[in-house]
Amino acid sequence: MKPPNRFFPALLALTSIVLTGASCRPPVKMVQPAAAQTVVPAPPQEPEKPQVDGGALPRSCQGKVLREHPAHFDKKLMALTFDDGPDPRCTPRLLDILAKYDAHATFFVVGKEIPGREALLQRMIAEGHTVGNHTYTHPSNPPADRARTELSRTDTLITKATGHAPTCFRPPYGRIDTALTAQAKRHGYGVFLWTIDPGDTRGNGTRSLVRQVLHAPENGDIVILHDGNDHEASVDAVEPILEALSAKGWQFVTLPEMMVAWDTFRKTHPKSLRPHQANASRTTKTHRRTKAHPKTPSARKPLAKVKPARAKHAPKAPKAAPKRTAL
């Protein structure tokens, strides 16, 4: 009989240890392959509007007369501006139309029209619009003392109603050669004129106003309209303008938003600066722009007076010799 293998007990012990360790291991979870997910492309995003803190203006626009967008400006932005309000009939309807198209605008209010209508100014601010100063009584060319009062009274009323001090000013009738404009510049206002005047103060009807704006708008244009008393035609023109231009990719911004875009473009395009012109309104050879606002100096230089050419006379016939009389 053969003696037992002396290595057999050791082999049994090793096998026991291996089996015991395997039984102590946690069970291995089977990972199922993830189901293939369909990637849906994100919808194209609309270009963002320029971001601006309330009605703040870039430093380059403070205390300046602003009337001409940079040359070759490449953003399809338009600033609609409305003067002489707030009006209890026109202004609420205008705000409804702007809200429908998510359009922002700038309202240059007359101070004497504010008392009792503060809620309209509060609604303007709440819906993203800007409220600017258009003097207290809309004078044409007051003396310096009255000019300060016209600005300060309206400034106080706007600030009290909205909680925001105005930074934008539009001189009545677009006059920039007055004590009002000088005082506004010293105060740090941006003094805003316009590039398109459809002529709603000259009795143009709704269809004419729409045609003037849609004829050939340029990137960065500023449109002047009115929402004061008896300007229902102007309000009626706004929706067709918004509908037509929105379909072509235009965005409607406040003047501070526009100034941020202008300022950014000028910094990256130094050759976009234009020489300053002497007038609020721009007129092209194709008459894309209408005539200047009433009482606004003409944009064109007066033609030099040409002296009429002297008429060329036929050479004079030689004088006949005097007849001799008989002696």
Secondary structure as GFF3:
##gff-version 3
##sequence-region A 1 327
A	DSSP	alpha_helix	8	24	.	.	.	ID=ss1
A	DSSP	three_ten_helix	59	61	.	.	.	ID=ss2
A	DSSP	beta_strand	65	66	.	.	.	ID=ss3
A	DSSP	beta_strand	77	85	.	.	.	ID=ss4
A	DSSP	alpha_helix	90	100	.	.	.	ID=ss5
A	DSSP	beta_strand	105	109	.	.	.	ID=ss6
A	DSSP	three_ten_helix	111	113	.	.	.	ID=ss7
A	DSSP	alpha_helix	118	126	.	.	.	ID=ss8
A	DSSP	beta_strand	130	133	.	.	.	ID=ss9
A	DSSP	alpha_helix	144	162	.	.	.	ID=ss10
A	DSSP	beta_strand	168	169	.	.	.	ID=ss11
A	DSSP	three_ten_helix	172	174	.	.	.	ID=ss12
A	DSSP	alpha_helix	179	187	.	.	.	ID=ss13
A	DSSP	beta_strand	190	192	.	.	.	ID=ss14
A	DSSP	alpha_helix	206	214	.	.	.	ID=ss15
A	DSSP	beta_strand	221	226	.	.	.	ID=ss16
A	DSSP	alpha_helix	232	246	.	.	.	ID=ss17
A	DSSP	beta_strand	251	252	.	.	.	ID=ss18
A	DSSP	alpha_helix	255	268	.	.	.	ID=ss19
A	DSSP	three_ten_helix	270	272	.	.	.	ID=ss20
###
